[in-house]
Amino acid sequence: MAGSSHGHTPAAWTGVIIAFIGFCVAGAFVVMAQPLGFWAGMVIIALGGVVGGIMRSMGLGQPKDVHVVPQPKTAAAVTPEPAAAKS
């Protein structure tokens, strides 16, 4: 994945950090048995997705033309014939 720059954008980092903070908030309030705080954490998690999407639409995300799908190698390149099989 390092070659495809997957997630290495300001939009991705910001969205994930906000969602992680929301996860921590929700988890803390679950332990404290406070449903209102749990739902506040869930709202923060959703806010992370919204902020990441807005930042991507502003041009801070991965450009659509950069995503390269690796092509499978041909069978000849993967498994060469044994030397005795050549005619």
C-alpha positions in Angstrom: 0.0 0.0 0.0 2.9 2.4 0.4 3.3 2.7 -3.3 -0.3 3.8 -3.9 -0.3 6.7 -1.4 -3.5 5.2 0.1 -4.6 7.4 3.0 -1.5 9.7 2.9 -3.5 12.9 2.5 -4.5 15.7 4.9 -8.2 14.8 4.4 -7.6 11.1 5.4 -5.4 12.0 8.4 -7.8 14.6 9.7 -10.9 12.4 9.3 -9.2 9.5 11.0 -7.9 11.6 13.9 -11.3 13.1 14.6 -13.0 9.6 14.4 -10.3 8.2 16.8 -11.0 11.0 19.3 -14.7 10.2 19.0 -14.0 6.5 19.6 -12.0 7.4 22.8 -14.8 9.6 24.0 -17.5 7.0 23.4 -15.3 4.3 25.0 -14.7 6.4 28.1 -18.4 7.1 28.5 -19.3 3.4 28.1 -17.0 2.6 31.0 -18.6 5.4 33.0 -22.1 4.1 32.1 -23.2 7.5 30.6 -25.3 6.9 27.5 -25.4 10.6 26.6 -21.6 10.8 26.5 -21.5 7.7 24.4 -23.8 9.1 21.8 -21.8 12.4 21.8 -18.7 10.2 21.0 -20.6 8.6 18.2 -21.5 12.0 16.8 -17.8 12.9 16.9 -17.0 9.8 14.9 -19.6 10.7 12.2 -18.2 14.2 12.2 -14.8 12.8 11.3 -16.2 11.2 8.2 -18.0 14.4 7.2 -14.9 16.6 7.8 -12.8 14.1 5.8 -15.3 14.1 2.9 -15.5 17.9 2.8 -11.7 18.2 2.8 -11.5 15.6 0.0 -14.0 17.7 -2.0 -11.9 20.8 -1.4 -9.0 19.0 -3.1 -7.1 17.9 0.0 -7.7 14.2 -0.7 -6.3 11.6 -3.1 -6.8 12.7 -6.7 -8.9 10.2 -8.7 -6.3 9.8 -11.5 -3.4 8.9 -9.1 -4.9 5.6 -7.9 -3.1 2.9 -9.9 -4.4 -0.7 -9.8 -1.5 -3.2 -10.0 -1.9 -5.5 -13.0 -1.5 -9.3 -12.4 1.7 -10.8 -13.8 1.4 -13.1 -16.7 1.8 -16.9 -16.1 5.0 -17.0 -18.1 6.7 -14.4 -16.0 5.6 -16.0 -12.7 6.4 -19.7 -13.5 9.2 -20.2 -16.0 9.5 -23.4 -17.9 12.1 -25.9 -16.7 15.2 -26.1 -18.9 14.4 -29.6 -20.1 11.0 -28.6 -21.4 12.4 -26.3 -24.1 12.4 -27.8 -27.6 
